[in-house]
């Protein structure tokens, strides 16, 4: 494998507590070989990193690859193309495929198909068979096949007894449970946040209570049984506050949010664009500000995308469209624009929440540029602006929530397993 030398980049590596040192990065044989000033060129391919930031590749712990079963929307290889273009080198794929990822055979299918993809793919296997919430999967067998986490994402596990057992079994296996928090009785029929905008548009809403009640249950289970839980896509002020309070009591609860929840509100749906419909829905400005504060104080320690591709035909009708938007190619820029720019987070803190911390929560060999570590790296210009054109993105679908927006921060080079998988120099 050829050598790659990135010269003169500003290195930000929360894994080593490096915050902005001007260094060279030498990559050799799939590993970080050296991280020093003024490394000799030798026989390496040289990349000029001046004016750019070199950081550990992003770790997106919430991605829908739609493979198997829905490959008209996305597949493992095209999803990893999108990941590479966004600086994502490791991702956790969700199990709501067809068939669901509820068997060792399907876990192995995903891992084998992704072996040579442009990002490392890790699998969140289903908690319940067929994601139907009625019977637990063979979690031990799924873990042995290579599952890195467990989730029924797309739906909650409504049966509290089943969820409690799943959390305990997963903890014994050393695998996290990542929970989609939604009370289906409260959210039934809703298309967007229940409030002034849904009433103005005349469409049924999803109350914040649908998320809040489910979040409260997961915290109660984690506290009662002394096991960890990770809360997916936190969107409400109340859920963020409950997670903060639980953490102060020592409950082993962590949470993530997505860029659309810290950047957008229900007002974005006034144009009836279904690309901005997702689950949970965009909330109020009060909620958005609370999510930003929870990111600032570390209550929410992870930013993930909930990348959810759908075809243009599916998204054409506002009221009939499925929920979800794509986001891996815009997540870093959205974070720089909406969090770093206003001073809510530093660039170091943003990268910590997008790389180092999710890698640690999932137990992945990622999130650091320490010599000897796997050579997964992103090089980006944090001062360069660009306008999001869905047709210029790299996955199969175009339902980009930030389409048409000008964002700050552009990926210039992505390295995964020591190989250049994306280049825009």
C-alpha positions as CSV (number, residue, x, y, z in Angstrom):
1,X,0.0,0.0,0.0
2,X,1.4,3.4,-1.0
3,X,2.3,6.1,1.5
4,X,0.4,9.3,1.9
5,X,1.8,12.4,3.6
6,X,-0.5,15.3,4.5
7,X,1.7,18.4,5.0
8,X,1.1,21.4,7.2
9,X,-2.5,20.7,8.3
10,X,-4.1,22.1,11.4
11,X,-4.6,18.8,13.4
12,X,-7.6,18.5,15.7
13,X,-7.7,15.2,17.5
14,X,-9.9,15.0,20.6
15,X,-8.7,11.4,21.1
16,X,-5.2,12.8,21.9
17,X,-6.3,16.2,23.1
18,X,-4.6,17.9,20.2
19,X,-6.4,21.2,19.4
20,X,-5.0,22.9,16.3
21,X,-1.3,22.0,16.1
22,X,0.3,22.5,12.7
23,X,1.5,19.0,11.9
24,X,2.2,16.5,9.1
25,X,0.3,13.2,9.0
26,X,2.1,10.2,7.5
27,X,-0.1,7.2,6.5
28,X,1.4,3.9,5.7
29,X,0.1,0.3,5.4
30,X,-3.4,1.4,6.5
31,X,-2.2,3.0,9.8
32,X,-1.2,6.4,11.1
33,X,2.6,6.0,10.9
34,X,3.6,9.4,12.3
35,X,2.2,12.7,13.4
36,X,4.9,15.3,13.6
37,X,6.2,18.6,12.2
38,X,8.3,18.7,9.1
39,X,8.2,15.0,8.2
40,X,10.4,14.1,5.2
41,X,8.6,13.5,2.0
42,X,10.4,10.3,1.0
43,X,8.5,8.2,-1.5
44,X,5.0,9.2,-0.2
45,X,2.3,10.9,-2.2
46,X,2.1,14.4,-0.8
47,X,-1.1,16.3,-0.1
48,X,-0.9,20.0,0.8
49,X,-2.9,20.4,4.0
50,X,-2.2,24.1,4.5
51,X,-5.4,26.0,5.4
52,X,-7.2,22.8,6.2
53,X,-8.1,20.8,9.3
54,X,-7.0,17.1,9.6
55,X,-9.1,15.2,12.0
56,X,-10.2,11.6,12.8
57,X,-12.8,10.4,10.3
58,X,-16.3,11.0,11.5
59,X,-18.3,8.2,13.2
60,X,-22.0,8.4,12.3
61,X,-23.8,6.1,14.7
62,X,-27.2,6.4,13.1
63,X,-27.5,5.6,9.4
64,X,-30.2,3.8,7.2
65,X,-28.5,2.1,4.3
66,X,-31.7,0.5,3.1
67,X,-29.9,-2.7,2.1
68,X,-31.2,-5.4,1.9
69,X,-34.7,-4.8,0.5
70,X,-34.9,-1.1,-0.4
71,X,-32.0,-0.6,-2.7
72,X,-33.9,1.7,-5.0
73,X,-33.4,4.3,-2.2
74,X,-29.8,3.4,-1.2
75,X,-27.5,0.4,-0.9
76,X,-24.5,-0.3,1.1
77,X,-22.0,0.8,-1.5
78,X,-23.8,4.0,-2.5
79,X,-24.4,4.9,1.2
80,X,-20.7,4.6,1.8
81,X,-20.0,6.8,-1.2
82,X,-22.1,9.5,0.5
83,X,-20.3,8.8,3.8
84,X,-16.9,9.3,2.3
85,X,-17.9,12.6,0.6
86,X,-19.0,13.8,4.1
87,X,-15.9,12.7,5.9
88,X,-17.6,9.8,7.5
89,X,-15.3,6.8,7.8
90,X,-17.3,4.6,10.2
91,X,-21.1,4.2,10.4
92,X,-23.6,2.2,12.3
93,X,-26.4,1.0,10.1
94,X,-30.0,0.5,11.4
95,X,-31.9,-2.8,11.0
96,X,-35.2,-1.7,9.4
97,X,-34.4,-3.3,6.1
98,X,-36.3,-6.1,4.3
99,X,-35.7,-8.6,5.7
100,X,-34.9,-6.9,9.0
101,X,-31.4,-7.4,10.3
102,X,-32.6,-9.9,12.9
103,X,-30.6,-13.0,11.9
104,X,-26.9,-13.9,11.9
105,X,-27.1,-14.4,8.1
106,X,-28.3,-10.8,7.5
107,X,-25.6,-9.4,9.8
108,X,-23.0,-11.3,7.8
109,X,-24.6,-10.2,4.5
110,X,-24.1,-6.5,5.5
111,X,-20.6,-7.0,6.8
112,X,-19.5,-9.0,3.7
113,X,-21.0,-6.6,1.2
114,X,-19.4,-3.6,3.0
115,X,-15.9,-5.2,3.3
116,X,-14.5,-3.1,0.4
117,X,-16.8,-0.1,0.7
118,X,-15.6,3.5,1.1
119,X,-16.5,3.5,4.8
120,X,-16.4,1.0,7.6
121,X,-19.9,-0.4,8.2
122,X,-21.0,-1.6,11.7
123,X,-24.3,-3.2,12.3
124,X,-27.1,-2.4,14.8
125,X,-29.1,-5.7,14.8
126,X,-32.8,-5.8,15.7
127,X,-33.9,-6.1,19.3
128,X,-37.1,-7.9,18.3
129,X,-37.8,-10.4,15.5
130,X,-39.0,-8.6,12.4
131,X,-39.0,-5.4,14.4
132,X,-42.5,-6.3,15.4
133,X,-42.0,-5.8,19.2
134,X,-43.3,-9.3,20.1
135,X,-40.3,-11.5,20.7
136,X,-36.6,-10.9,21.4
137,X,-34.0,-11.9,18.8
138,X,-31.2,-14.2,19.6
139,X,-29.0,-11.4,20.8
140,X,-26.0,-13.6,21.7
141,X,-26.0,-15.2,18.2
142,X,-26.3,-11.7,16.5
143,X,-23.4,-10.4,18.6
144,X,-21.3,-13.5,17.6
145,X,-22.1,-12.8,14.0
146,X,-20.7,-9.3,14.3
147,X,-23.5,-7.0,15.5
148,X,-22.1,-4.0,17.3
149,X,-25.3,-2.7,18.8
150,X,-29.0,-3.4,19.1
151,X,-32.0,-1.3,18.1
152,X,-35.5,-1.5,16.6
153,X,-35.0,2.0,15.2
154,X,-37.8,3.2,13.0
155,X,-40.1,1.9,15.8
156,X,-39.8,1.7,19.5
157,X,-40.0,-1.5,21.6
158,X,-43.3,-0.8,23.2
159,X,-43.3,-3.7,25.6
160,X,-41.4,-2.5,28.7
161,X,-40.7,-6.0,29.9
162,X,-39.1,-6.9,26.6
163,X,-37.0,-3.7,26.5
164,X,-35.8,-4.3,30.1
165,X,-34.7,-7.8,29.2
166,X,-33.0,-6.6,26.0
167,X,-31.1,-3.9,27.8
168,X,-29.8,-6.5,30.4
169,X,-28.8,-9.0,27.8
170,X,-27.1,-6.4,25.6
171,X,-25.2,-5.1,28.7
172,X,-23.9,-8.6,29.4
173,X,-22.7,-8.8,25.8
174,X,-21.0,-5.4,26.0
175,X,-23.2,-4.0,23.3
176,X,-25.2,-0.8,23.5
177,X,-28.9,-0.5,23.0
178,X,-29.8,2.5,20.9
179,X,-33.5,3.4,21.4
180,X,-36.0,5.1,19.2
181,X,-38.1,6.9,21.8
182,X,-41.7,7.3,20.6
183,X,-45.1,6.5,22.2
184,X,-47.0,5.2,19.2
185,X,-50.3,5.9,20.8
186,X,-49.5,9.6,21.2
187,X,-47.9,9.9,17.8
188,X,-50.5,8.0,15.8
189,X,-51.3,9.7,12.5
190,X,-49.1,12.7,13.1
191,X,-47.1,14.1,10.2
192,X,-45.1,16.9,11.9
193,X,-44.7,18.6,15.3
194,X,-48.1,19.3,16.9
195,X,-48.3,23.0,17.3
196,X,-49.0,26.3,15.6
197,X,-47.5,25.3,12.2
198,X,-49.4,22.0,12.0
199,X,-52.6,23.8,12.8
200,X,-51.9,26.4,10.2
201,X,-51.2,23.7,7.6
202,X,-54.3,21.7,8.7
203,X,-52.3,18.4,9.2
204,X,-52.2,16.1,12.3
205,X,-49.3,16.6,14.6
206,X,-47.0,14.6,16.8
207,X,-46.9,16.0,20.3
208,X,-43.5,16.4,22.1
209,X,-45.0,14.1,24.7
210,X,-44.7,11.1,22.4
211,X,-40.9,11.4,22.6
212,X,-40.8,12.6,26.2
213,X,-42.8,9.7,27.6
214,X,-40.7,7.1,25.9
215,X,-37.5,8.8,26.9
216,X,-38.7,8.8,30.5
217,X,-39.3,5.0,30.3
218,X,-35.9,4.3,29.0
219,X,-34.2,6.3,31.7
220,X,-36.4,4.6,34.3
221,X,-35.3,1.1,33.0
222,X,-31.6,2.1,32.8
223,X,-31.8,3.4,36.4
224,X,-33.8,0.6,37.8
225,X,-31.7,-2.2,36.3
226,X,-28.3,-0.4,36.4
227,X,-27.7,-0.9,32.7
228,X,-26.8,1.7,29.9
229,X,-29.1,3.1,27.3
230,X,-28.4,5.4,24.4
231,X,-31.3,7.7,23.2
232,X,-31.5,8.3,19.5
233,X,-32.3,11.6,17.7
234,X,-33.3,13.7,20.7
235,X,-35.5,16.6,19.5
236,X,-37.3,18.1,22.5
237,X,-36.3,20.3,25.4
238,X,-38.0,18.0,27.9
239,X,-36.2,14.9,26.7
240,X,-32.8,16.8,26.9
241,X,-33.6,18.0,30.4
242,X,-34.6,14.5,31.6
243,X,-31.3,13.0,30.2
244,X,-29.3,15.8,31.9
245,X,-31.0,15.2,35.2
246,X,-30.5,11.4,34.9
247,X,-26.9,11.8,34.2
248,X,-26.4,13.9,37.3
249,X,-27.9,11.1,39.3
250,X,-25.4,8.7,37.8
251,X,-27.8,6.9,35.4
252,X,-25.9,5.4,32.5
253,X,-27.8,7.3,29.8
254,X,-26.3,8.9,26.7
255,X,-28.0,10.7,23.9
256,X,-27.5,11.9,20.3
257,X,-29.2,14.6,18.2
258,X,-29.1,15.3,14.5
259,X,-28.1,18.5,12.6
260,X,-31.7,19.2,11.5
261,X,-32.8,19.4,15.2
262,X,-30.1,22.1,16.1
263,X,-30.5,24.0,12.8
264,X,-34.2,23.9,11.8
265,X,-37.6,24.2,13.3
266,X,-41.2,23.4,12.4
267,X,-41.3,26.7,10.5
268,X,-39.3,25.0,7.7
269,X,-42.4,22.9,6.8
270,X,-44.5,25.9,5.9
271,X,-43.6,25.2,2.3
272,X,-45.0,21.7,2.6
273,X,-41.7,20.1,1.5
274,X,-41.8,16.5,2.6
275,X,-38.0,16.3,2.5
276,X,-38.2,18.1,5.8
277,X,-40.5,15.6,7.4
278,X,-38.7,13.1,9.7
279,X,-39.3,11.1,12.9
280,X,-39.2,12.7,15.4
281,X,-40.3,15.8,13.6
282,X,-38.7,19.2,13.5
283,X,-39.8,21.0,16.7
284,X,-40.1,24.6,18.0
285,X,-37.5,27.3,18.4
286,X,-37.5,26.6,22.2
287,X,-36.7,23.0,21.5
288,X,-34.0,23.9,19.1
289,X,-32.3,26.2,21.6
290,X,-32.5,23.5,24.3
291,X,-30.9,21.0,21.9
292,X,-28.0,23.5,21.3
293,X,-27.6,24.0,25.0
294,X,-27.6,20.2,25.6
295,X,-24.8,19.9,23.0
296,X,-22.9,22.7,24.6
297,X,-22.9,21.3,28.1
298,X,-22.3,17.7,27.0
299,X,-25.7,16.3,27.9
300,X,-26.0,15.2,24.3
301,X,-22.5,13.9,23.6
302,X,-23.1,12.7,20.0
303,X,-24.2,14.2,16.7
304,X,-25.4,11.6,14.3
305,X,-27.4,12.1,11.0
306,X,-30.3,9.6,11.0
307,X,-29.4,9.4,7.2
308,X,-32.7,8.2,5.7
309,X,-32.9,8.0,1.9
310,X,-36.2,7.9,0.0
311,X,-36.9,8.2,-3.7
312,X,-38.2,11.5,-5.2
313,X,-41.4,9.7,-6.1
314,X,-42.0,8.8,-2.4
315,X,-41.3,12.3,-1.3
316,X,-43.5,14.0,-3.9
317,X,-46.7,14.1,-1.7
318,X,-46.3,16.0,1.5
319,X,-49.0,14.1,3.4
320,X,-48.3,10.6,2.0
321,X,-44.5,10.7,2.0
322,X,-42.4,8.5,4.4
323,X,-40.4,10.3,7.1
324,X,-36.6,10.9,6.7
325,X,-33.9,12.9,5.1
326,X,-30.3,12.3,4.0
327,X,-27.5,13.9,5.9
328,X,-24.1,12.3,5.8
329,X,-22.6,14.7,3.2
330,X,-23.9,17.8,5.1
331,X,-23.5,17.0,8.7
332,X,-20.0,18.4,9.3
333,X,-20.8,21.6,7.4
334,X,-24.1,22.0,9.3
335,X,-22.2,21.6,12.6
336,X,-19.6,24.2,11.6
337,X,-22.3,26.6,10.3
338,X,-24.8,26.3,13.1
339,X,-22.7,25.4,16.1
340,X,-19.1,26.5,15.7
341,X,-20.0,29.7,13.8
342,X,-22.3,31.1,16.6
343,X,-19.9,30.0,19.3
344,X,-22.0,27.2,20.8
345,X,-19.2,24.6,20.3
346,X,-15.6,24.9,19.4
347,X,-14.4,22.9,16.4
348,X,-12.6,20.6,18.8
349,X,-15.9,20.0,20.6
350,X,-17.8,19.4,17.4
351,X,-15.3,16.8,16.3
352,X,-15.4,15.2,19.7
353,X,-19.2,14.7,19.3
354,X,-18.9,13.5,15.7
355,X,-16.0,11.2,16.0
356,X,-14.2,10.4,19.3
357,X,-17.3,10.0,21.5
358,X,-19.4,7.9,19.2
359,X,-16.4,5.7,18.6
360,X,-16.0,5.2,22.3
361,X,-19.7,4.5,22.9
362,X,-19.6,1.8,20.2
363,X,-16.2,0.4,21.2
364,X,-14.8,1.0,17.7
365,X,-11.2,1.4,16.7
366,X,-11.8,5.0,15.5
367,X,-11.8,8.5,16.7
368,X,-8.0,9.2,17.0
369,X,-5.0,9.9,14.8
370,X,-2.6,8.4,17.3
371,X,0.4,6.6,15.6
372,X,-0.6,3.0,15.1
373,X,-4.3,3.7,14.9
374,X,-6.3,2.8,11.7
375,X,-5.8,5.5,9.1
376,X,-9.3,6.9,9.0
377,X,-9.1,10.6,8.4
378,X,-10.9,13.6,7.1
379,X,-9.2,16.8,5.7
380,X,-11.6,19.8,5.4
381,X,-11.5,23.5,4.9
382,X,-13.5,24.9,7.7
383,X,-13.7,28.4,6.1
384,X,-14.9,27.3,2.7
385,X,-18.6,27.8,1.8
386,X,-20.7,25.8,-0.6
387,X,-24.3,25.4,-1.6
388,X,-26.0,22.1,-1.1
389,X,-27.2,20.7,-4.5
390,X,-29.0,17.4,-4.0
391,X,-28.2,16.3,-7.6
392,X,-24.5,16.7,-6.9
393,X,-24.5,14.5,-3.8
394,X,-23.2,10.9,-3.9
395,X,-26.0,8.6,-2.7
396,X,-29.0,7.4,-4.6
397,X,-31.5,9.8,-3.1
398,X,-32.0,13.5,-3.1
399,X,-34.1,14.2,0.0
400,X,-31.5,16.5,1.6
401,X,-32.9,18.6,4.4
402,X,-30.3,21.4,3.8
403,X,-30.8,21.6,0.0
404,X,-30.3,25.0,-1.4
405,X,-28.6,26.3,1.8
406,X,-25.1,27.7,1.8
407,X,-23.0,26.0,4.5
408,X,-19.5,26.6,5.8
409,X,-16.9,23.8,5.8
410,X,-16.1,21.6,2.9
411,X,-14.5,18.1,2.9
412,X,-11.4,18.0,0.7
413,X,-10.1,14.5,1.4
414,X,-11.3,11.4,3.1
415,X,-9.0,8.4,3.9
416,X,-10.4,5.1,5.1
417,X,-8.3,2.0,5.8
418,X,-5.3,4.0,4.6
419,X,-6.8,4.6,1.1
420,X,-8.1,7.8,-0.4
421,X,-11.9,7.2,-0.8
422,X,-12.9,10.8,-1.6
423,X,-10.9,13.7,-3.0
424,X,-11.9,17.2,-3.9
425,X,-8.6,19.0,-3.8
